[in-house]
Amino acid sequence: MELETGGAQAPVMVLVRPQMGENIGAAARAMLNFGLDRMRVVAPRDGWPNPKAVAMASGAGRVLEAAGLFADLPAALADCDRVYATTARGRELVKPVLTPEAAMAEARALAASGARTAFLFGPERAGLENDDIAPASAIVTVPVNPLFYSLNLAQCVLLLAYEWRRQAGGEMPAAPVAAPASLGEVARLGEHLEERLEAAGFFFPAEKAPGMKRNLRNMLARWSLTRAEVQTLHGILRQLARRG
C-alpha cells in the first residue's frame, strides 16, 4: 500500500530493476526531502525488502515501507495516465524530449485534471532499455556534460523531485536577520579605525592620507555591517591597542 500524504497529484517514482539497496534508500531520502512519497520498485536485483535500502534511507524509511513492489513494468504502470522515462542516451524511439522543468510543468498540469503521472528510472549499470521506454509518452533528459552524462540513480531522482517541489512554490526557510549597524555606528567605527591606524603610522605619506581615509570609509560602508560585527571590530581594535 502506497502512502497518500504527498497528495493525489504527486507523481509516482518508479525504479526499474534497481541493483543496489543503497541507491534505493538514497532515492527514498531524495523523494521525501522534496515532499514526494510514492515509490514503486520493479524487480529489484537483491530482493525486497532490502536492509541496505532501509539503512541508507535514514529517516525516510516510511517511503520504503509503503513502496509498491512489482514483478514487471506493465503491472507497475497499469493505473498511470502518463509516463515519463528518464534517460541521457539517444534512442531510436521517436518521442518528445523534455527537460526536468518542462516535464514537471506538464505533469503538474495533468495532475490538476486528476491524471496520475509516473517517472521511470533505470538500473544503475545501463539505464532503461527500449522496451522500458516504449510505454512512455516522453523522455526526460537532464542537460549534463555530454562527455560524462551518467547520473547516479538517486541523483536523478533528486533532480526530478527538486523540480516538482520548486514548481510547487516551495520556499526556503528565512534566515535570521541581524540588526544592521546605523550610519552613525559605522562612522564611529571608521573614526576608531583611523585613530588606531594613525597611531601605527599607516597614513603615509601625509598628502595621500585624505584619499586613504576616504577609501577606508567607502570600504566600511560597502560591507553592510551588523551592529554585532561593529562591536566585534571595536573590541579587536581595543585589544590590538593594548597589545601594542
Beta strands, then each sheet from edge to edge (+ up, - down):
strand 1: 12-16
strand 2: 39-42
strand 3: 68-70
strand 4: 82-86
strand 5: 97-98
strand 6: 117-121
strand 7: 138-140
sheet 1: 3+ 2+ 1+ 6+ 4+ 7+ 5+
end
